Every structure is written in C-alpha cells, then in structure tokens.
Amino acid sequence: MTEVRELAPGLIELQTDKHIEELEKDGSVVAIYEKDSEGAKVIVDISENLTDNLSYIY
C-alpha cells in the first residue's frame, strides 16, 4: 500500500512497499529513508512533471 503526504509545494512523501528499486534510480527522488523489509519512505520532487513522477505509484 502506498500512502502519500505533501511536505511542501512540489515535494511529496511516499510510504510504500512497491517499486523501491525503480525509485532508487529515479532522478526526481530526493531521499529514501526508513527502508526495511516492509517498505520505505521516499521524498519525491514533483515540481517538474506531476504525471510522469506519480506513474510508478500505481
């Protein structure tokens, strides 16, 4: 399951257990933290292109 929270305009925090490997390669990912076997929290810069940046969530 993915939970999304807005941190600031253009920055969101995801708590997800999906596609962690792809997120690590994504240039719009600012940070990945609290990573464990159940998932991770990820901060994503969505200011450039919202549609492209959110496509991997679902």
mmCIF file of the N, C-alpha and C atoms, coordinates in Angstrom:
data_MODEL
# 
_entry.id   MODEL 
# 
loop_
_atom_site.group_PDB 
_atom_site.id 
_atom_site.type_symbol 
_atom_site.label_atom_id 
_atom_site.label_alt_id 
_atom_site.label_comp_id 
_atom_site.label_asym_id 
_atom_site.label_entity_id 
_atom_site.label_seq_id 
_atom_site.pdbx_PDB_ins_code 
_atom_site.Cartn_x 
_atom_site.Cartn_y 
_atom_site.Cartn_z 
_atom_site.occupancy 
_atom_site.B_iso_or_equiv 
_atom_site.pdbx_formal_charge 
_atom_site.auth_seq_id 
_atom_site.auth_comp_id 
_atom_site.auth_asym_id 
_atom_site.auth_atom_id 
_atom_site.pdbx_PDB_model_num 
ATOM 1   N N  . MET A 1 1  ? 0.836  -1.177 0.000   1.00 0.00 ? 1  MET A N  1 
ATOM 2   C CA . MET A 1 1  ? 0.000  0.000  0.000   1.00 0.00 ? 1  MET A CA 1 
ATOM 3   C C  . MET A 1 1  ? 0.880  1.239  0.000   1.00 0.00 ? 1  MET A C  1 
ATOM 4   N N  . THR A 1 2  ? 0.446  2.254  -0.713  1.00 0.00 ? 2  THR A N  1 
ATOM 5   C CA . THR A 1 2  ? 1.192  3.494  -0.789  1.00 0.00 ? 2  THR A CA 1 
ATOM 6   C C  . THR A 1 2  ? 0.411  4.605  -0.105  1.00 0.00 ? 2  THR A C  1 
ATOM 7   N N  . GLU A 1 3  ? 1.074  5.304  0.800   1.00 0.00 ? 3  GLU A N  1 
ATOM 8   C CA . GLU A 1 3  ? 0.493  6.479  1.431   1.00 0.00 ? 3  GLU A CA 1 
ATOM 9   C C  . GLU A 1 3  ? 1.260  7.686  0.916   1.00 0.00 ? 3  GLU A C  1 
ATOM 10  N N  . VAL A 1 4  ? 0.535  8.774  0.628   1.00 0.00 ? 4  VAL A N  1 
ATOM 11  C CA . VAL A 1 4  ? 1.154  9.977  0.079   1.00 0.00 ? 4  VAL A CA 1 
ATOM 12  C C  . VAL A 1 4  ? 0.831  11.152 0.986   1.00 0.00 ? 4  VAL A C  1 
ATOM 13  N N  . ARG A 1 5  ? 1.849  11.985 1.248   1.00 0.00 ? 5  ARG A N  1 
ATOM 14  C CA . ARG A 1 5  ? 1.665  13.172 2.079   1.00 0.00 ? 5  ARG A CA 1 
ATOM 15  C C  . ARG A 1 5  ? 2.445  14.317 1.437   1.00 0.00 ? 5  ARG A C  1 
ATOM 16  N N  . GLU A 1 6  ? 1.822  15.485 1.335   1.00 0.00 ? 6  GLU A N  1 
ATOM 17  C CA . GLU A 1 6  ? 2.516  16.649 0.787   1.00 0.00 ? 6  GLU A CA 1 
ATOM 18  C C  . GLU A 1 6  ? 3.364  17.273 1.888   1.00 0.00 ? 6  GLU A C  1 
ATOM 19  N N  . LEU A 1 7  ? 4.644  17.453 1.604   1.00 0.00 ? 7  LEU A N  1 
ATOM 20  C CA . LEU A 1 7  ? 5.558  18.079 2.554   1.00 0.00 ? 7  LEU A CA 1 
ATOM 21  C C  . LEU A 1 7  ? 5.631  19.579 2.342   1.00 0.00 ? 7  LEU A C  1 
ATOM 22  N N  . ALA A 1 8  ? 5.647  19.976 1.087   1.00 0.00 ? 8  ALA A N  1 
ATOM 23  C CA . ALA A 1 8  ? 5.740  21.375 0.675   1.00 0.00 ? 8  ALA A CA 1 
ATOM 24  C C  . ALA A 1 8  ? 5.302  21.422 -0.781  1.00 0.00 ? 8  ALA A C  1 
ATOM 25  N N  . PRO A 1 9  ? 5.023  22.604 -1.311  1.00 0.00 ? 9  PRO A N  1 
ATOM 26  C CA . PRO A 1 9  ? 4.662  22.652 -2.734  1.00 0.00 ? 9  PRO A CA 1 
ATOM 27  C C  . PRO A 1 9  ? 5.759  22.015 -3.593  1.00 0.00 ? 9  PRO A C  1 
ATOM 28  N N  . GLY A 1 10 ? 5.386  21.003 -4.350  1.00 0.00 ? 10 GLY A N  1 
ATOM 29  C CA . GLY A 1 10 ? 6.335  20.324 -5.226  1.00 0.00 ? 10 GLY A CA 1 
ATOM 30  C C  . GLY A 1 10 ? 7.069  19.157 -4.605  1.00 0.00 ? 10 GLY A C  1 
ATOM 31  N N  . LEU A 1 11 ? 6.879  18.918 -3.301  1.00 0.00 ? 11 LEU A N  1 
ATOM 32  C CA . LEU A 1 11 ? 7.530  17.788 -2.627  1.00 0.00 ? 11 LEU A CA 1 
ATOM 33  C C  . LEU A 1 11 ? 6.485  16.918 -1.948  1.00 0.00 ? 11 LEU A C  1 
ATOM 34  N N  . ILE A 1 12 ? 6.551  15.611 -2.213  1.00 0.00 ? 12 ILE A N  1 
ATOM 35  C CA . ILE A 1 12 ? 5.665  14.683 -1.530  1.00 0.00 ? 12 ILE A CA 1 
ATOM 36  C C  . ILE A 1 12 ? 6.481  13.595 -0.854  1.00 0.00 ? 12 ILE A C  1 
ATOM 37  N N  . GLU A 1 13 ? 5.897  13.027 0.189   1.00 0.00 ? 13 GLU A N  1 
ATOM 38  C CA . GLU A 1 13 ? 6.495  11.881 0.858   1.00 0.00 ? 13 GLU A CA 1 
ATOM 39  C C  . GLU A 1 13 ? 5.603  10.679 0.587   1.00 0.00 ? 13 GLU A C  1 
ATOM 40  N N  . LEU A 1 14 ? 6.213  9.598  0.142   1.00 0.00 ? 14 LEU A N  1 
ATOM 41  C CA . LEU A 1 14 ? 5.506  8.348  -0.095  1.00 0.00 ? 14 LEU A CA 1 
ATOM 42  C C  . LEU A 1 14 ? 5.946  7.345  0.951   1.00 0.00 ? 14 LEU A C  1 
ATOM 43  N N  . GLN A 1 15 ? 5.011  6.587  1.470   1.00 0.00 ? 15 GLN A N  1 
ATOM 44  C CA . GLN A 1 15 ? 5.358  5.423  2.270   1.00 0.00 ? 15 GLN A CA 1 
ATOM 45  C C  . GLN A 1 15 ? 4.850  4.243  1.477   1.00 0.00 ? 15 GLN A C  1 
ATOM 46  N N  . THR A 1 16 ? 5.767  3.441  0.968   1.00 0.00 ? 16 THR A N  1 
ATOM 47  C CA . THR A 1 16 ? 5.387  2.402  0.021   1.00 0.00 ? 16 THR A CA 1 
ATOM 48  C C  . THR A 1 16 ? 6.216  1.145  0.196   1.00 0.00 ? 16 THR A C  1 
ATOM 49  N N  . ASP A 1 17 ? 5.650  0.047  -0.255  1.00 0.00 ? 17 ASP A N  1 
ATOM 50  C CA . ASP A 1 17 ? 6.393  -1.208 -0.299  1.00 0.00 ? 17 ASP A CA 1 
ATOM 51  C C  . ASP A 1 17 ? 6.550  -1.673 -1.740  1.00 0.00 ? 17 ASP A C  1 
ATOM 52  N N  . LYS A 1 18 ? 6.246  -0.795 -2.697  1.00 0.00 ? 18 LYS A N  1 
ATOM 53  C CA . LYS A 1 18 ? 6.278  -1.142 -4.121  1.00 0.00 ? 18 LYS A CA 1 
ATOM 54  C C  . LYS A 1 18 ? 7.396  -0.405 -4.850  1.00 0.00 ? 18 LYS A C  1 
ATOM 55  N N  . HIS A 1 19 ? 8.020  -1.073 -5.788  1.00 0.00 ? 19 HIS A N  1 
ATOM 56  C CA . HIS A 1 19 ? 8.940  -0.460 -6.754  1.00 0.00 ? 19 HIS A CA 1 
ATOM 57  C C  . HIS A 1 19 ? 10.095 0.310  -6.109  1.00 0.00 ? 19 HIS A C  1 
ATOM 58  N N  . ILE A 1 20 ? 10.605 -0.161 -4.993  1.00 0.00 ? 20 ILE A N  1 
ATOM 59  C CA . ILE A 1 20 ? 11.705 0.527  -4.321  1.00 0.00 ? 20 ILE A CA 1 
ATOM 60  C C  . ILE A 1 20 ? 12.925 0.605  -5.232  1.00 0.00 ? 20 ILE A C  1 
ATOM 61  N N  . GLU A 1 21 ? 13.216 -0.458 -5.969  1.00 0.00 ? 21 GLU A N  1 
ATOM 62  C CA . GLU A 1 21 ? 14.383 -0.469 -6.860  1.00 0.00 ? 21 GLU A CA 1 
ATOM 63  C C  . GLU A 1 21 ? 14.264 0.604  -7.939  1.00 0.00 ? 21 GLU A C  1 
ATOM 64  N N  . GLU A 1 22 ? 13.069 0.769  -8.510  1.00 0.00 ? 22 GLU A N  1 
ATOM 65  C CA . GLU A 1 22 ? 12.867 1.790  -9.535  1.00 0.00 ? 22 GLU A CA 1 
ATOM 66  C C  . GLU A 1 22 ? 12.989 3.192  -8.941  1.00 0.00 ? 22 GLU A C  1 
ATOM 67  N N  . LEU A 1 23 ? 12.494 3.357  -7.722  1.00 0.00 ? 23 LEU A N  1 
ATOM 68  C CA . LEU A 1 23 ? 12.579 4.660  -7.072  1.00 0.00 ? 23 LEU A CA 1 
ATOM 69  C C  . LEU A 1 23 ? 14.027 5.065  -6.833  1.00 0.00 ? 23 LEU A C  1 
ATOM 70  N N  . GLU A 1 24 ? 14.879 4.094  -6.495  1.00 0.00 ? 24 GLU A N  1 
ATOM 71  C CA . GLU A 1 24 ? 16.288 4.390  -6.245  1.00 0.00 ? 24 GLU A CA 1 
ATOM 72  C C  . GLU A 1 24 ? 16.987 4.935  -7.484  1.00 0.00 ? 24 GLU A C  1 
ATOM 73  N N  . LYS A 1 25 ? 16.491 4.609  -8.666  1.00 0.00 ? 25 LYS A N  1 
ATOM 74  C CA . LYS A 1 25 ? 17.083 5.062  -9.927  1.00 0.00 ? 25 LYS A CA 1 
ATOM 75  C C  . LYS A 1 25 ? 16.450 6.346  -10.451 1.00 0.00 ? 25 LYS A C  1 
ATOM 76  N N  . ASP A 1 26 ? 15.332 6.758  -9.879  1.00 0.00 ? 26 ASP A N  1 
ATOM 77  C CA . ASP A 1 26 ? 14.565 7.900  -10.377 1.00 0.00 ? 26 ASP A CA 1 
ATOM 78  C C  . ASP A 1 26 ? 15.246 9.211  -9.987  1.00 0.00 ? 26 ASP A C  1 
ATOM 79  N N  . GLY A 1 27 ? 15.497 10.067 -10.954 1.00 0.00 ? 27 GLY A N  1 
ATOM 80  C CA . GLY A 1 27 ? 16.157 11.343 -10.714 1.00 0.00 ? 27 GLY A CA 1 
ATOM 81  C C  . GLY A 1 27 ? 15.347 12.329 -9.899  1.00 0.00 ? 27 GLY A C  1 
ATOM 82  N N  . SER A 1 28 ? 14.034 12.141 -9.817  1.00 0.00 ? 28 SER A N  1 
ATOM 83  C CA . SER A 1 28 ? 13.201 13.067 -9.059  1.00 0.00 ? 28 SER A CA 1 
ATOM 84  C C  . SER A 1 28 ? 13.104 12.688 -7.583  1.00 0.00 ? 28 SER A C  1 
ATOM 85  N N  . VAL A 1 29 ? 13.673 11.544 -7.198  1.00 0.00 ? 29 VAL A N  1 
ATOM 86  C CA . VAL A 1 29 ? 13.659 11.121 -5.803  1.00 0.00 ? 29 VAL A CA 1 
ATOM 87  C C  . VAL A 1 29 ? 14.740 11.884 -5.052  1.00 0.00 ? 29 VAL A C  1 
ATOM 88  N N  . VAL A 1 30 ? 14.335 12.594 -4.006  1.00 0.00 ? 30 VAL A N  1 
ATOM 89  C CA . VAL A 1 30 ? 15.261 13.387 -3.206  1.00 0.00 ? 30 VAL A CA 1 
ATOM 90  C C  . VAL A 1 30 ? 15.912 12.518 -2.132  1.00 0.00 ? 30 VAL A C  1 
ATOM 91  N N  . ALA A 1 31 ? 15.118 11.647 -1.493  1.00 0.00 ? 31 ALA A N  1 
ATOM 92  C CA . ALA A 1 31 ? 15.646 10.807 -0.417  1.00 0.00 ? 31 ALA A CA 1 
ATOM 93  C C  . ALA A 1 31 ? 14.801 9.554  -0.252  1.00 0.00 ? 31 ALA A C  1 
ATOM 94  N N  . ILE A 1 32 ? 15.458 8.475  0.155   1.00 0.00 ? 32 ILE A N  1 
ATOM 95  C CA . ILE A 1 32 ? 14.787 7.241  0.553   1.00 0.00 ? 32 ILE A CA 1 
ATOM 96  C C  . ILE A 1 32 ? 15.288 6.939  1.962   1.00 0.00 ? 32 ILE A C  1 
ATOM 97  N N  . TYR A 1 33 ? 14.371 6.782  2.913   1.00 0.00 ? 33 TYR A N  1 
ATOM 98  C CA . TYR A 1 33 ? 14.778 6.553  4.294   1.00 0.00 ? 33 TYR A CA 1 
ATOM 99  C C  . TYR A 1 33 ? 13.806 5.607  4.989   1.00 0.00 ? 33 TYR A C  1 
ATOM 100 N N  . GLU A 1 34 ? 14.160 5.202  6.185   1.00 0.00 ? 34 GLU A N  1 
ATOM 101 C CA . GLU A 1 34 ? 13.398 4.214  6.950   1.00 0.00 ? 34 GLU A CA 1 
ATOM 102 C C  . GLU A 1 34 ? 13.100 2.984  6.096   1.00 0.00 ? 34 GLU A C  1 
ATOM 103 N N  . LYS A 1 35 ? 14.114 2.566  5.339   1.00 0.00 ? 35 LYS A N  1 
ATOM 104 C CA . LYS A 1 35 ? 13.971 1.411  4.444   1.00 0.00 ? 35 LYS A CA 1 
ATOM 105 C C  . LYS A 1 35 ? 14.158 0.123  5.241   1.00 0.00 ? 35 LYS A C  1 
ATOM 106 N N  . ASP A 1 36 ? 13.184 -0.782 5.110   1.00 0.00 ? 36 ASP A N  1 
ATOM 107 C CA . ASP A 1 36 ? 13.281 -2.088 5.743   1.00 0.00 ? 36 ASP A CA 1 
ATOM 108 C C  . ASP A 1 36 ? 12.551 -3.115 4.889   1.00 0.00 ? 36 ASP A C  1 
ATOM 109 N N  . SER A 1 37 ? 12.335 -4.295 5.419   1.00 0.00 ? 37 SER A N  1 
ATOM 110 C CA . SER A 1 37 ? 11.703 -5.363 4.640   1.00 0.00 ? 37 SER A CA 1 
ATOM 111 C C  . SER A 1 37 ? 10.249 -5.071 4.290   1.00 0.00 ? 37 SER A C  1 
ATOM 112 N N  . GLU A 1 38 ? 9.631  -4.132 4.987   1.00 0.00 ? 38 GLU A N  1 
ATOM 113 C CA . GLU A 1 38 ? 8.228  -3.805 4.743   1.00 0.00 ? 38 GLU A CA 1 
ATOM 114 C C  . GLU A 1 38 ? 8.043  -2.610 3.819   1.00 0.00 ? 38 GLU A C  1 
ATOM 115 N N  . GLY A 1 39 ? 9.115  -1.950 3.417   1.00 0.00 ? 39 GLY A N  1 
ATOM 116 C CA . GLY A 1 39 ? 8.999  -0.808 2.518   1.00 0.00 ? 39 GLY A CA 1 
ATOM 117 C C  . GLY A 1 39 ? 9.944  0.307  2.893   1.00 0.00 ? 39 GLY A C  1 
ATOM 118 N N  . ALA A 1 40 ? 9.571  1.526  2.502   1.00 0.00 ? 40 ALA A N  1 
ATOM 119 C CA . ALA A 1 40 ? 10.421 2.680  2.764   1.00 0.00 ? 40 ALA A CA 1 
ATOM 120 C C  . ALA A 1 40 ? 9.597  3.953  2.668   1.00 0.00 ? 40 ALA A C  1 
ATOM 121 N N  . LYS A 1 41 ? 10.168 5.025  3.203   1.00 0.00 ? 41 LYS A N  1 
ATOM 122 C CA . LYS A 1 41 ? 9.610  6.354  2.995   1.00 0.00 ? 41 LYS A CA 1 
ATOM 123 C C  . LYS A 1 41 ? 10.481 7.030  1.947   1.00 0.00 ? 41 LYS A C  1 
ATOM 124 N N  . VAL A 1 42 ? 9.841  7.738  1.033   1.00 0.00 ? 42 VAL A N  1 
ATOM 125 C CA . VAL A 1 42 ? 10.532 8.337  -0.100  1.00 0.00 ? 42 VAL A CA 1 
ATOM 126 C C  . VAL A 1 42 ? 10.067 9.776  -0.252  1.00 0.00 ? 42 VAL A C  1 
ATOM 127 N N  . ILE A 1 43 ? 10.997 10.697 -0.438  1.00 0.00 ? 43 ILE A N  1 
ATOM 128 C CA . ILE A 1 43 ? 10.651 12.085 -0.749  1.00 0.00 ? 43 ILE A CA 1 
ATOM 129 C C  . ILE A 1 43 ? 10.900 12.291 -2.231  1.00 0.00 ? 43 ILE A C  1 
ATOM 130 N N  . VAL A 1 44 ? 9.871  12.798 -2.933  1.00 0.00 ? 44 VAL A N  1 
ATOM 131 C CA . VAL A 1 44 ? 9.914  12.952 -4.380  1.00 0.00 ? 44 VAL A CA 1 
ATOM 132 C C  . VAL A 1 44 ? 9.645  14.405 -4.745  1.00 0.00 ? 44 VAL A C  1 
ATOM 133 N N  . ASP A 1 45 ? 10.464 14.943 -5.646  1.00 0.00 ? 45 ASP A N  1 
ATOM 134 C CA . ASP A 1 45 ? 10.262 16.282 -6.201  1.00 0.00 ? 45 ASP A CA 1 
ATOM 135 C C  . ASP A 1 45 ? 9.337  16.147 -7.403  1.00 0.00 ? 45 ASP A C  1 
ATOM 136 N N  . ILE A 1 46 ? 8.102  16.630 -7.267  1.00 0.00 ? 46 ILE A N  1 
ATOM 137 C CA . ILE A 1 46 ? 7.119  16.507 -8.345  1.00 0.00 ? 46 ILE A CA 1 
ATOM 138 C C  . ILE A 1 46 ? 6.909  17.826 -9.071  1.00 0.00 ? 46 ILE A C  1 
ATOM 139 N N  . SER A 1 47 ? 7.757  18.793 -8.832  1.00 0.00 ? 47 SER A N  1 
ATOM 140 C CA . SER A 1 47 ? 7.552  20.123 -9.401  1.00 0.00 ? 47 SER A CA 1 
ATOM 141 C C  . SER A 1 47 ? 7.705  20.167 -10.915 1.00 0.00 ? 47 SER A C  1 
ATOM 142 N N  . GLU A 1 48 ? 8.503  19.275 -11.499 1.00 0.00 ? 48 GLU A N  1 
ATOM 143 C CA . GLU A 1 48 ? 8.730  19.300 -12.947 1.00 0.00 ? 48 GLU A CA 1 
ATOM 144 C C  . GLU A 1 48 ? 7.559  18.741 -13.735 1.00 0.00 ? 48 GLU A C  1 
ATOM 145 N N  . ASN A 1 49 ? 7.179  17.507 -13.448 1.00 0.00 ? 49 ASN A N  1 
ATOM 146 C CA . ASN A 1 49 ? 6.126  16.870 -14.231 1.00 0.00 ? 49 ASN A CA 1 
ATOM 147 C C  . ASN A 1 49 ? 5.352  15.899 -13.351 1.00 0.00 ? 49 ASN A C  1 
ATOM 148 N N  . LEU A 1 50 ? 4.247  16.343 -12.826 1.00 0.00 ? 50 LEU A N  1 
ATOM 149 C CA . LEU A 1 50 ? 3.462  15.568 -11.878 1.00 0.00 ? 50 LEU A CA 1 
ATOM 150 C C  . LEU A 1 50 ? 3.033  14.222 -12.433 1.00 0.00 ? 50 LEU A C  1 
ATOM 151 N N  . THR A 1 51 ? 2.532  14.168 -13.639 1.00 0.00 ? 51 THR A N  1 
ATOM 152 C CA . THR A 1 51 ? 2.025  12.918 -14.209 1.00 0.00 ? 51 THR A CA 1 
ATOM 153 C C  . THR A 1 51 ? 3.120  11.871 -14.327 1.00 0.00 ? 51 THR A C  1 
ATOM 154 N N  . ASP A 1 52 ? 4.265  12.228 -14.860 1.00 0.00 ? 52 ASP A N  1 
ATOM 155 C CA . ASP A 1 52 ? 5.361  11.269 -15.010 1.00 0.00 ? 52 ASP A CA 1 
ATOM 156 C C  . ASP A 1 52 ? 5.880  10.791 -13.658 1.00 0.00 ? 52 ASP A C  1 
ATOM 157 N N  . ASN A 1 53 ? 6.000  11.700 -12.713 1.00 0.00 ? 53 ASN A N  1 
ATOM 158 C CA . ASN A 1 53 ? 6.567  11.340 -11.422 1.00 0.00 ? 53 ASN A CA 1 
ATOM 159 C C  . ASN A 1 53 ? 5.661  10.441 -10.599 1.00 0.00 ? 53 ASN A C  1 
ATOM 160 N N  . LEU A 1 54 ? 4.369  10.512 -10.792 1.00 0.00 ? 54 LEU A N  1 
ATOM 161 C CA . LEU A 1 54 ? 3.461  9.695  -10.000 1.00 0.00 ? 54 LEU A CA 1 
ATOM 162 C C  . LEU A 1 54 ? 3.083  8.392  -10.677 1.00 0.00 ? 54 LEU A C  1 
ATOM 163 N N  . SER A 1 55 ? 3.548  8.163  -11.885 1.00 0.00 ? 55 SER A N  1 
ATOM 164 C CA . SER A 1 55 ? 3.131  6.978  -12.631 1.00 0.00 ? 55 SER A CA 1 
ATOM 165 C C  . SER A 1 55 ? 3.545  5.675  -11.963 1.00 0.00 ? 55 SER A C  1 
ATOM 166 N N  . TYR A 1 56 ? 4.647  5.646  -11.227 1.00 0.00 ? 56 TYR A N  1 
ATOM 167 C CA . TYR A 1 56 ? 5.111  4.403  -10.628 1.00 0.00 ? 56 TYR A CA 1 
ATOM 168 C C  . TYR A 1 56 ? 4.414  4.068  -9.313  1.00 0.00 ? 56 TYR A C  1 
ATOM 169 N N  . ILE A 1 57 ? 3.618  4.963  -8.778  1.00 0.00 ? 57 ILE A N  1 
ATOM 170 C CA . ILE A 1 57 ? 2.939  4.698  -7.507  1.00 0.00 ? 57 ILE A CA 1 
ATOM 171 C C  . ILE A 1 57 ? 1.894  3.612  -7.677  1.00 0.00 ? 57 ILE A C  1 
ATOM 172 N N  . TYR A 1 58 ? 1.204  3.634  -8.798  1.00 0.00 ? 58 TYR A N  1 
ATOM 173 C CA . TYR A 1 58 ? 0.112  2.695  -9.019  1.00 0.00 ? 58 TYR A CA 1 
ATOM 174 C C  . TYR A 1 58 ? 0.567  1.636  -9.970  1.00 0.00 ? 58 TYR A C  1 
# 
